[in-house]
Amino acid sequence: MIPLHREREQPIFSSRAHVFQIDPATKRNWLPASKHAVTVSFFYDAGRSVYRIISVGGTKAIINSTITPNMTFTKTSQKFGQWADSRANTVYGLGFSTEQHLQQFSDQFKEVKEAARLVREKAQERFEMANPALNIAAPQLSQELSEDRHSPPLLAVNGPANGPGELVRSKSAEVELTSEKERIKKMLSEGSVCDINLEAELFTLQDSNAKLVAALQEANNSVEEWKNQLAEYQEETDRLRNQVSELEAQSGRPASSDPGREQLSRSLEDLEALLQDKEQEIQTLQSKKSDVGELEKEREEALHRLQEVESRNVELTERVQTAEGTLASSRDQREKSETELQTLVQVLDVKICDLKDLRHSLAKLVDK
């Protein structure tokens, strides 16, 4: 079983695989997220008590998936497996080099999912154990005070008289801070999803840019070859025209009746048609050059959006840390109030017993 307490963001298991993501448009086709096999690792975040699958290609995160107990890793072939991440709104696919590596990753996924379930159950148990004590403490005090409502009032006995009120206020403040913390965490998670989507979009643009650059280089090479062929065809055309002129001058009659002239004319027409086709292809390739500039502009916009999301993530992280500090301070104050309340209850119990003894003593004296 995987240990539930590690240092923050420590790798548990690593393997190498080709990473894919489902096409958001068709929801059927796979889009490659990495050109080569990359390292895919399981991590445990001790600060947040969550397990994650992370894969980094170069300087960008290809996979950043938080594992939940309801996730399932499915082996669709001997060397390929996939799982769905509802938070990232995508499906990840991994292609391994061997069936053994796929089986090891699948077994590790099951263990991590079980560990995530245990972490959630323990957190739920701690929450349920903490809340009933808070809900029962104040009613018990009210009942005891109502039973002894005819006794003389005791003010500020070994503790502050407004202890229960402070406890209620502490509970209310903690609930507000917890809701604020959950809201900020949700915003941070949405920012992370947006960050990942922008990184995936940037990767797609870079891949398309690289393909267009390669196609443009190939087209430029083809243009040079076609230009050379065009020059050769023009030279051949000029040579044929000169031959036609010489034949007309030698024969002294129209060359239309000469079979050689007809053959030369057909060859000339074929060459001219071929020249027109080549010129049209050259114009088409030159028009494609403008697409590269548009892709560069889109890539710069994606980078700018990515930087904005990163700054927003930093701001949200600072707000979460501030909320956590305030929540910890509220918890300390609540524990202090609970201790003072228990002391007050014990003192009240002692005073009540003393008053009962005094009442019995006075009753005995009256009977005598």
C-alpha positions in Angstrom: 0.0 0.0 0.0 1.2 3.5 -0.8 2.1 5.6 2.3 -0.3 8.4 2.9 2.3 10.9 4.3 5.2 12.0 2.2 7.0 15.3 1.6 5.3 17.7 -0.6 5.2 16.7 -4.3 7.4 13.6 -4.1 7.3 11.1 -7.1 5.9 7.7 -6.2 6.2 5.9 -9.6 7.5 6.8 -13.0 7.3 5.3 -16.5 7.9 6.4 -20.1 5.0 6.5 -22.6 3.7 8.4 -25.6 1.0 10.9 -24.4 -2.3 11.5 -26.3 -5.4 13.6 -25.7 -8.9 13.1 -27.1 -9.9 15.5 -29.9 -12.3 18.0 -28.3 -14.1 18.4 -31.6 -14.9 14.8 -32.5 -14.4 13.1 -29.1 -13.2 10.1 -31.1 -9.7 10.8 -32.5 -6.5 11.0 -30.5 -4.2 13.9 -30.8 -0.5 13.4 -29.9 0.6 15.6 -27.0 4.2 14.7 -27.3 6.5 14.0 -30.3 8.5 11.4 -28.4 8.0 9.1 -25.3 8.1 11.3 -22.1 8.2 10.5 -18.4 4.8 10.1 -16.7 4.9 10.1 -12.9 2.6 9.7 -9.9 3.0 12.4 -7.3 1.7 12.9 -3.8 1.0 16.4 -2.6 1.3 16.3 1.2 0.1 19.9 1.6 -3.2 19.3 -0.1 -3.4 15.5 0.6 -4.0 14.7 -3.1 -2.4 12.3 -5.7 -1.7 13.6 -9.2 -0.3 12.3 -12.5 2.1 14.7 -14.0 4.1 14.7 -17.3 6.3 17.5 -18.5 7.5 17.9 -22.0 10.3 20.5 -22.2 8.9 23.5 -20.3 5.2 22.7 -20.4 2.9 20.3 -18.5 1.5 17.7 -20.9 -0.5 15.9 -18.1 -1.7 17.5 -14.8 -4.4 15.2 -13.6 -5.7 14.9 -10.0 -6.7 11.4 -9.1 -10.1 10.8 -7.5 -11.7 7.6 -6.2 -14.2 7.5 -9.1 -11.5 7.4 -11.9 -10.8 4.3 -13.9 -7.8 3.4 -16.0 -8.9 1.2 -18.9 -6.5 -0.9 -21.0 -7.9 -0.7 -24.6 -5.1 -2.8 -26.2 -1.9 -4.6 -25.2 0.2 -1.5 -25.1 -2.4 1.4 -24.7 -4.5 2.6 -21.8 -6.7 5.6 -21.1 -8.6 7.5 -18.3 -11.0 10.4 -18.2 -10.4 13.5 -16.1 -13.6 15.5 -15.6 -11.8 18.4 -14.0 -9.6 18.9 -17.0 -12.5 18.1 -19.4 -10.4 15.6 -21.4 -9.4 12.0 -21.8 -5.7 11.1 -21.6 -4.2 8.1 -23.5 -0.8 6.5 -22.9 1.1 4.3 -25.4 3.7 2.1 -23.8 6.6 0.2 -25.4 5.8 -3.1 -23.8 2.7 -4.8 -22.3 4.6 -5.1 -18.9 5.0 -1.4 -18.6 1.3 -0.9 -19.3 0.4 -3.5 -16.6 2.7 -1.8 -14.0 1.1 1.6 -14.7 -2.4 0.1 -14.4 -1.5 -1.6 -11.0 0.0 1.7 -9.7 -3.1 3.6 -10.8 -5.4 1.2 -8.8 -3.2 1.6 -5.7 -3.1 5.4 -5.9 -6.9 5.5 -6.5 -7.4 3.3 -3.3 -5.0 5.6 -1.4 -7.0 8.7 -2.6 -10.2 7.0 -1.3 -8.6 6.4 2.1 -7.5 10.0 2.4 -11.0 11.2 1.6 -12.6 8.9 4.1 -10.1 9.9 6.9 -10.8 13.6 6.1 -14.5 13.0 6.3 -14.1 11.1 9.6 -12.1 14.0 11.1 -14.8 16.4 10.0 -17.6 14.4 11.5 -15.8 13.9 14.8 -15.1 17.6 15.1 -18.6 18.9 14.4 -20.7 16.9 16.8 -18.6 18.0 19.8 -19.1 21.6 18.7 -22.9 21.1 18.3 -23.4 19.3 21.7 -21.3 21.6 23.9 -23.6 24.6 23.9 -27.0 22.7 24.5 -25.5 20.9 27.5 -24.6 24.1 29.1 -28.0 25.6 28.4 -29.8 22.6 30.0 -27.6 22.7 33.1 -28.2 26.4 33.6 -32.0 25.9 33.1 -32.1 23.2 35.8 -30.5 25.6 38.3 -32.3 28.7 37.2 -33.4 29.5 40.8 -29.7 29.5 42.0 -27.8 32.7 42.5 -26.1 33.8 39.3 -22.3 33.2 38.9 -20.5 35.8 36.9 -17.1 35.2 35.3 -16.0 32.1 37.4 -12.5 31.1 36.4 -13.1 32.2 32.8 -14.8 34.7 30.6 -18.5 35.0 31.0 -19.1 35.2 27.2 -17.2 32.0 26.4 -20.1 30.2 24.6 -20.8 33.3 22.5 -17.2 33.4 21.4 -17.4 29.7 20.5 -20.4 30.3 18.3 -18.7 33.2 16.7 -15.6 31.1 16.1 -17.6 28.4 14.5 -19.4 30.9 12.2 -16.1 32.5 11.2 -14.6 29.0 10.5 -17.5 28.1 8.3 -17.1 31.4 6.3 -13.4 30.9 6.0 -13.9 27.3 4.8 -16.4 28.3 2.2 -14.1 31.1 1.0 -11.2 28.6 0.9 -13.2 26.2 -1.2 -14.3 28.9 -3.6 -10.7 30.1 -4.1 -9.5 26.5 -4.6 -12.2 26.1 -7.2 -11.1 29.3 -9.0 -7.5 28.0 -8.8 -8.5 24.7 -10.3 -10.3 26.4 -13.1 -7.2 28.5 -13.7 -5.1 25.4 -13.8 -7.5 23.8 -16.3 -7.4 27.0 -18.4 -3.6 26.9 -18.1 -3.4 23.3 -19.4 -5.8 24.1 -22.2 -3.7 27.1 -23.3 -0.6 25.0 -23.2 -2.2 22.3 -25.3 -3.3 25.0 -27.8 0.2 26.4 -27.8 1.6 23.0 -28.5 -0.8 22.5 -31.4 0.1 25.9 -32.9 3.8 25.2 -32.6 3.3 21.8 -34.2 1.3 23.3 -37.1 3.9 26.1 -37.4 6.7 23.5 -37.7 4.8 21.6 -40.3 4.1 24.7 -42.4 7.7 25.8 -42.2 8.8 22.4 -43.4 6.2 22.5 -46.2 7.3 26.1 -47.1 11.0 25.0 -47.3 10.0 22.1 -49.5 7.9 24.4 -51.7 10.7 26.9 -52.0 13.0 24.0 -53.2 10.4 22.9 -55.6 10.0 26.5 -56.9 13.7 26.7 -57.6 13.6 23.4 -59.5 10.6 24.6 -61.5 12.2 27.8 -62.3 15.2 25.9 -63.7 12.9 23.7 -65.7 11.0 26.8 -66.9 14.2 28.3 -68.2 15.1 25.1 -70.0 11.6 25.0 -71.6 11.9 28.6 -72.7 15.3 27.9 -74.3 13.8 24.8 -76.0 10.9 26.9 -77.2 13.2 29.6 -78.6 15.3 26.9 -80.3 12.2 25.3 -81.9 11.0 28.7 -83.1 14.3 29.4 -84.7 14.2 26.0 -86.5 10.7 26.8 -87.7 11.9 30.1 -89.1 14.8 28.4 -90.8 12.6 25.8 -92.4 10.2 28.5 -93.7 13.1 30.4 -95.2 14.6 27.3 -96.8 11.3 26.0 -98.3 10.1 29.4 -99.5 6.5 28.2 -98.8 4.1 28.4 -95.9 5.2 25.9 -93.2 1.6 24.9 -92.4 1.8 22.2 -95.1 5.1 20.8 -93.7 4.5 17.9 -91.3 7.6 18.9 -89.4 6.1 22.3 -88.8 2.9 20.8 -87.4 4.9 18.6 -85.0 6.9 21.5 -83.9 3.8 23.6 -83.3 2.2 20.9 -81.2 5.4 20.6 -79.2 5.4 24.4 -78.7 1.8 24.4 -77.5 2.5 21.6 -75.1 5.5 23.5 -73.7 3.5 26.7 -73.3 0.7 24.8 -71.5 3.2 23.2 -69.2 4.7 26.7 -68.5 1.3 28.0 -67.5 0.7 25.2 -65.1 4.1 25.7 -63.5 3.5 29.4 -63.1 0.1 28.8 -61.5 1.7 26.3 -59.0 4.4 28.9 -58.1 1.7 31.6 -57.4 -0.2 29.1 -55.2 2.9 28.4 -53.1 3.7 32.0 -52.7 0.1 32.7 -51.4 0.7 30.1 -48.7 3.5 32.1 -47.2 1.0 34.5 -45.6 -0.4 31.7 -43.5 2.9 31.4 -41.6 2.6 35.0 -40.5 -0.9 34.4 -39.2 0.2 31.4 -37.2 3.0 33.4 -35.6 0.5 36.0 -34.5 -1.8 33.3 -33.0 1.2 31.8 -31.2 2.1 35.2 -29.7 -1.5 35.7 -28.5 -1.5 32.3 -26.9 1.7 33.0 -25.1 0.3 36.3 -23.8 -2.9 34.5 -22.6 -0.7 31.9 -20.9 1.3 34.6 -19.1 -2.0 36.2 -17.9 -3.3 32.9 -16.6 0.1 32.2 -14.8 -0.1 35.6 -13.0 -3.7 34.8 -12.0 -2.7 31.4 -10.6 0.0 33.1 -8.5 -2.5 35.6 -7.1 -5.0 32.8 -6.3 -2.3 30.8 -4.6 -1.4 33.7 -2.4 -5.1 34.2 -1.5 -5.4 30.5 -0.6 -2.4 30.7 1.6 -3.8 33.7 3.4 -7.2 32.0 3.9 -5.4 28.9 5.3 -3.5 31.1 7.7 -6.7 32.8 8.9 -8.4 29.4 9.2 -5.6 28.0 11.3 -5.8 31.1 13.6 -9.6 30.6 13.9 -9.1 27.0 14.8 -6.6 27.9 17.5 -9.1 30.4 18.9 -11.9 27.8 18.8 -9.7 25.3 20.7 -8.9 27.9 23.3 -12.6 28.7 23.7 -13.5 25.1 24.1 -10.9 24.6 26.8 -12.2 27.7 28.7 -15.8 26.4 28.2 -14.9 23.0 29.7 -13.3 24.7 32.7 -16.4 26.8 33.2 -18.7 23.7 33.0 -16.6 21.9 35.6 -16.7 25.0 38.0 -20.5 25.2 37.5 -20.8 21.5 38.4 -18.8 22.0 41.6 -20.9 25.0 42.6 -24.2 23.2 41.8 -23.1 20.3 44.1 -22.2 22.7 46.8 -25.5 24.4 46.6 -27.4 21.1 46.7 -25.4 20.1 49.9 -26.2 23.5 51.4 -29.9 23.1 50.6 -30.0 19.6 52.2 -28.2 21.0 55.3 -30.7 23.9 55.6 -33.6 21.4 55.2 -32.3 19.3 58.1 -31.9 22.3 60.3 -35.5 23.3 59.5 -36.8 19.8 60.4 -35.1 19.9 63.7 
